Amino acid sequence: MADKRDYYEVLGIQKGASESEIKSAFRKMAMKYHPDKNPGNKEAEEKFKEINEAYSVLSDTDKKSKYDRFGHAGVDPSAGFGGGGAGFGGFEDIFDMFGGMFGGGFGGGGSSRRRNGPMKGRDLQQEVVISFEEAAFGAKKQIQLTKYVECEKCHGTGAAEGTSKKACPTCNGTGEVRTTQRTPFGQFQSVSPCQNCGGSGQVVEKPCSECSGSGKVRKTVTISVDIPAGVDNESVISIRGQGEPGTNGGPNGDLYVVIRVRAHSLFKRDGQDLWLEMPISYAQAALGDDIVVPTLSEKVSYSIPAGTQPGTVFRLKGKGIKGLRTSRMGDLYVKVILEVPTKLNTEQKKKIKELGDILGNENHGNKKSFADKMKEIFK
């Protein structure tokens, strides 16, 4: 990269030039050194490659930022700016930018094929809201979607019954109209989409009464969506061919269904794992007990040991959610929360105080440990 010229110098502009200044400079330089104006001139061909490369970087905000900071070293050499074995790989883009004014073999036929060729229909996106359980176990949902569909009356041709499309008389079916003009730089040919047929190369003499010749009608349809087990918020399900109809025989677009999952009243989700806060009484924590733990599919019994402390987490293996792309089940983590009574009568308060006096601090491991730490601090 050391032998490359500064891209701003190549285009004859100052660093910090605006987008319009960069574009204007490129047009001017490209017209001067274009191979059509300099046939057989190797030096002009190399300059044109250099101009194309400079514009490819400076017209791209991200690449321009990296180039301004790091010079040529900041530009990825694999990005493909038209040099190396690619030859004039960027000429079709230049051709489109200039409106085809150069003519010749650098895009005339190619642009016509692109306009007339099959084009995929528009992709669509639809949101669907499901419950926590439906996300975990999967579900089948019916969604309604208003979109363009193929006209049933003309089967998408746009032509009335008994008629068909014909080659456009204005462009002779090419989809393009070429005009030639003389300029101080020589004679140039301008290519633009045919206004009569919209660049398709075909016209409908007698339009379909249902779709007015477009071949498409807007309709509300119901689509069945299979939601697999394990989906989560922002999961996207792709349904091929359920977008809008293509053009010139192109395939339909696709439908992307974005999943939104409603929150659960008990469970929190972390990937395939579930978390549950389980309240237990002081007696259960102190003496141990068999408690009933809810899962998404059933209730299970779990034995908590005597002396269980608040905040202790137990794991129930395989009681979580199935992975979207695996058969492995996640786990259920149960966090023990000590439930402290808030409304006590006089007798209950008396009993609890008596129990506290009987137990003393020596029976509370955490309190003793805390007292020991305090003594160490204040030694």
C-alpha positions in Angstrom: 0.0 0.0 0.0 3.0 2.3 0.4 3.1 3.1 -3.4 -0.6 4.1 -3.6 -1.3 7.8 -4.1 -3.5 9.7 -1.5 -7.1 9.2 -2.5 -7.9 12.9 -2.0 -5.0 13.8 -4.4 -6.3 11.3 -6.9 -9.7 13.1 -7.1 -8.1 16.5 -6.8 -9.9 17.5 -3.6 -8.9 18.6 -0.1 -9.3 16.4 2.9 -12.7 17.1 4.6 -14.4 17.6 1.2 -18.2 17.1 1.4 -20.1 14.2 -0.1 -21.3 16.3 -3.0 -17.7 17.6 -3.7 -16.4 14.0 -3.7 -19.1 12.9 -6.1 -18.6 16.0 -8.4 -14.8 15.4 -8.5 -15.3 11.8 -9.3 -17.7 12.5 -12.2 -15.2 15.0 -13.7 -12.2 12.7 -13.4 -14.1 9.6 -14.6 -15.3 11.4 -17.7 -11.8 12.5 -18.5 -10.1 9.1 -18.2 -13.0 6.7 -19.1 -11.8 4.0 -21.5 -14.4 4.9 -24.0 -12.8 8.3 -24.4 -9.3 6.9 -24.4 -9.4 3.6 -26.4 -6.1 1.7 -26.2 -4.6 4.1 -23.7 -3.2 2.0 -20.9 -2.2 5.1 -18.8 -5.8 6.4 -18.9 -7.1 2.9 -18.0 -4.8 2.8 -14.9 -5.9 6.3 -13.9 -9.5 5.3 -14.3 -9.0 2.3 -12.0 -7.2 4.5 -9.5 -10.1 7.0 -9.6 -12.7 4.2 -9.1 -10.7 2.9 -6.1 -10.5 6.3 -4.5 -14.2 7.0 -5.0 -15.1 3.6 -3.6 -13.4 4.5 -0.3 -14.2 8.2 0.0 -17.9 7.7 -0.9 -18.3 5.1 1.9 -18.7 6.8 5.3 -17.2 3.9 7.3 -14.3 3.3 4.9 -13.6 7.1 4.6 -13.5 7.4 8.4 -10.9 4.5 8.6 -8.9 6.0 5.8 -8.8 9.5 7.4 -7.5 8.0 10.6 -5.1 5.3 9.4 -4.5 6.0 5.7 -4.3 3.0 3.3 -3.6 0.6 6.2 -7.1 1.3 7.6 -8.9 0.1 4.4 -9.5 -3.6 4.1 -7.7 -4.8 1.0 -10.3 -7.5 0.5 -13.1 -5.0 0.2 -12.6 -4.9 -3.6 -12.3 -1.5 -5.0 -12.0 -2.5 -8.6 -8.2 -3.3 -8.8 -6.4 -6.6 -9.0 -8.0 -9.4 -10.9 -11.4 -7.8 -10.8 -10.6 -5.6 -13.8 -13.3 -3.1 -14.2 -15.6 -4.8 -11.7 -17.1 -1.4 -10.5 -18.0 -0.1 -14.0 -21.7 -1.2 -13.7 -22.1 0.8 -10.5 -20.4 3.8 -12.2 -22.7 3.2 -15.3 -25.8 3.4 -13.1 -24.5 6.4 -11.3 -23.9 8.3 -14.5 -27.2 7.3 -15.9 -25.5 5.2 -18.6 -23.9 8.2 -20.3 -20.8 6.3 -21.4 -22.8 3.6 -23.4 -20.7 0.9 -24.9 -20.2 -2.6 -23.4 -19.9 -1.5 -19.7 -23.5 -1.9 -18.8 -25.8 -1.3 -21.7 -26.9 -4.9 -22.1 -26.4 -5.7 -18.5 -28.7 -2.9 -17.2 -31.4 -4.0 -19.6 -31.2 -7.6 -18.3 -31.4 -6.4 -14.8 -34.5 -4.3 -15.5 -36.3 -7.0 -17.5 -35.1 -10.0 -15.4 -37.1 -11.8 -12.7 -37.1 -9.9 -9.4 -38.0 -11.3 -6.1 -41.0 -9.9 -4.3 -40.9 -7.7 -1.2 -40.1 -9.4 2.1 -42.6 -8.8 4.9 -42.3 -8.7 8.7 -45.0 -9.5 11.2 -45.0 -9.6 15.0 -46.8 -12.4 17.0 -47.2 -12.4 20.8 -47.2 -15.7 22.5 -47.4 -17.0 26.1 -44.5 -18.1 28.2 -45.7 -21.7 27.9 -46.1 -21.5 24.1 -42.5 -20.4 23.9 -41.4 -23.3 26.0 -43.4 -26.1 24.3 -44.1 -24.7 20.8 -47.5 -23.8 19.3 -49.4 -23.3 16.0 -50.7 -19.8 15.5 -52.9 -18.2 12.9 -51.9 -14.7 11.9 -53.7 -12.2 9.7 -51.7 -10.2 7.3 -52.7 -7.6 4.7 -50.4 -7.7 1.7 -50.3 -7.7 -2.1 -51.1 -11.1 -3.6 -51.2 -12.4 -7.2 -54.4 -11.4 -9.0 -56.5 -14.5 -9.3 -58.4 -13.1 -12.3 -55.4 -12.6 -14.6 -53.0 -15.0 -12.7 -50.5 -12.1 -12.3 -50.1 -11.2 -15.9 -52.0 -7.9 -15.6 -53.7 -8.5 -18.9 -57.5 -8.9 -19.4 -58.8 -12.4 -20.1 -58.0 -13.5 -23.7 -55.1 -11.0 -24.0 -51.5 -11.0 -23.1 -48.5 -8.7 -22.7 -46.7 -7.4 -25.8 -43.3 -6.0 -26.4 -43.2 -2.2 -25.7 -43.2 -0.3 -29.0 -41.3 2.5 -27.5 -38.2 0.5 -26.5 -38.8 -2.6 -28.6 -38.9 -4.8 -25.5 -35.5 -3.7 -24.1 -36.8 -1.7 -21.2 -34.4 1.1 -22.1 -34.4 4.3 -24.1 -31.0 5.5 -25.4 -30.3 9.1 -26.5 -27.1 10.4 -27.9 -25.8 13.9 -27.2 -22.7 15.8 -28.1 -20.6 17.4 -25.3 -17.2 19.2 -25.2 -15.8 15.8 -24.2 -17.2 14.1 -27.2 -20.3 12.2 -28.1 -22.0 10.3 -25.3 -24.9 7.9 -25.1 -27.4 8.2 -22.3 -29.5 5.2 -21.2 -32.6 5.6 -19.1 -35.6 3.3 -18.2 -38.4 3.4 -20.7 -41.2 5.6 -19.4 -43.9 3.8 -21.4 -43.3 0.4 -19.9 -41.5 1.4 -16.7 -38.4 -0.5 -17.8 -40.1 -3.9 -18.0 -40.0 -4.1 -21.8 -43.6 -5.2 -22.0 -46.9 -3.4 -22.0 -50.5 -4.5 -21.4 -52.8 -3.4 -24.2 -56.0 -4.3 -22.3 -55.5 -4.2 -18.5 -57.2 -6.7 -16.2 -60.3 -5.1 -14.6 -59.5 -6.6 -11.2 -55.9 -5.3 -10.7 -55.9 -2.5 -13.3 -53.0 -4.2 -15.1 -50.6 -4.5 -12.1 -51.1 -8.2 -11.7 -51.4 -7.8 -7.9 -54.2 -7.0 -5.5 -54.2 -6.1 -1.8 -55.8 -8.7 0.4 -56.0 -9.8 4.0 -54.8 -13.4 4.3 -54.6 -15.9 7.2 -51.2 -17.7 7.5 -50.5 -20.7 9.7 -47.2 -20.4 11.7 -45.5 -23.3 13.4 -43.7 -22.0 16.4 -41.0 -24.4 17.6 -40.3 -25.2 21.2 -37.6 -23.1 22.8 -38.2 -19.7 21.0 -37.5 -16.6 23.0 -38.1 -12.8 22.6 -36.7 -11.5 19.3 -36.6 -15.0 17.8 -37.4 -14.8 14.1 -39.2 -17.5 12.1 -38.8 -17.3 8.3 -41.6 -18.5 6.1 -40.5 -18.9 2.5 -42.7 -17.5 -0.3 -45.2 -15.8 2.0 -44.1 -12.3 1.2 -45.4 -10.3 -1.8 -45.4 -11.5 -5.4 -42.2 -11.2 -7.6 -41.9 -9.3 -10.8 -41.3 -10.7 -14.3 -41.6 -14.3 -13.1 -39.5 -13.7 -10.0 -40.2 -15.7 -6.8 -42.4 -14.4 -4.0 -40.7 -12.6 -1.1 -40.5 -14.2 2.4 -42.3 -13.5 5.6 -40.3 -13.0 8.8 -42.3 -13.6 12.0 -40.8 -11.8 15.0 -41.7 -13.5 18.4 -42.7 -11.6 21.5 -43.1 -13.6 24.7 -45.4 -12.5 27.5 -43.8 -12.5 31.0 -44.7 -15.3 33.4 -46.1 -14.6 36.9 -43.7 -17.1 38.6 -40.8 -18.0 36.3 -37.9 -15.9 34.9 -36.0 -17.2 31.9 -32.2 -17.3 31.4 -31.6 -19.0 28.0 -32.8 -22.6 28.6 -32.8 -22.3 32.4 -35.7 -21.2 34.6 -35.5 -19.3 37.9 -38.2 -19.5 40.6 -38.3 -17.8 44.0 -39.8 -20.2 46.6 -41.1 -18.8 49.9 -40.7 -21.1 52.9 -41.5 -20.5 56.6 -39.0 -20.2 59.4 -39.9 -23.6 60.7 -39.3 -25.2 57.3 -36.0 -23.5 57.0 -34.9 -24.5 60.4 -36.2 -28.1 60.6 -36.2 -29.0 56.9 -39.3 -30.1 55.0 -40.6 -31.7 51.8 -42.0 -28.9 49.7 -44.0 -28.9 46.4 -42.2 -27.0 43.7 -44.1 -26.0 40.5 -42.5 -26.4 37.1 -43.9 -25.5 33.7 -45.3 -28.9 33.1 -46.0 -30.4 36.6 -45.5 -30.2 40.3 -42.5 -32.0 41.9 -41.6 -32.8 45.5 -38.2 -31.5 46.8 -36.7 -32.1 50.3 -35.0 -29.1 51.7 -32.5 -29.8 54.5 -32.6 -28.5 58.1 -30.8 -25.2 58.5 -31.5 -24.0 55.0 -30.5 -20.3 54.8 -32.5 -17.6 53.0 -31.1 -17.1 49.4 -30.0 -20.7 49.1 -30.4 -21.9 45.5 -31.4 -25.5 44.6 -31.1 -27.0 41.1 -33.7 -29.3 39.6 -32.0 -30.8 36.6 -33.9 -31.0 33.3 -36.9 -29.0 34.5 -36.1 -26.0 32.4 -36.8 -25.3 28.7 -35.8 -27.3 25.7 -33.2 -25.7 23.4 -34.4 -24.3 20.1 -31.8 -26.3 18.1 -31.0 -29.1 20.6 -32.9 -31.7 22.5 -31.1 -30.9 25.8 -33.4 -29.5 28.5 -32.3 -26.6 30.7 -32.6 -26.7 34.5 -34.9 -25.1 37.1 -33.1 -23.0 39.8 -35.2 -22.6 43.0 -34.1 -19.7 45.2 -35.4 -20.0 48.8 -37.0 -16.9 50.2 -37.8 -16.7 53.9 -41.4 -15.7 54.5 -41.6 -13.6 57.6 -45.0 -13.2 59.1 -46.2 -9.6 59.3 -49.4 -9.9 61.4 -48.9 -11.6 64.8 -51.2 -11.6 67.8 -49.9 -11.2 71.3 -49.6 -14.9 72.0 -47.7 -15.5 68.8 -45.2 -12.7 69.6 -44.7 -14.1 73.0 -43.9 -17.6 71.7 -41.5 -16.3 69.1 -39.6 -14.2 71.8 -39.4 -17.3 74.0 -38.0 -19.3 71.1 -35.5 -16.6 70.4 -34.4 -16.6 74.1 -34.1 -20.4 74.1 -32.1 -20.6 70.9 -29.7 -17.7 71.6 -27.1 -16.5 69.2 -25.0 -19.7 69.3 -27.6 -21.5 67.3 -27.4 -19.0 64.4 -24.3 -19.9 62.4 -24.4 -16.7 60.4 -24.9 -14.4 63.4 -21.9 -16.0 65.2 -19.8 -15.7 62.1 -20.8 -12.1 61.7 -20.0 -11.4 65.4 -16.6 -13.0 65.0 -15.8 -10.7 62.0 -16.9 -7.6 64.0 -14.5 -8.6 66.8 -11.6 -8.9 64.3 -12.4 -5.5 62.8 -12.3 -3.7 66.2 -9.4 -5.5 67.7 
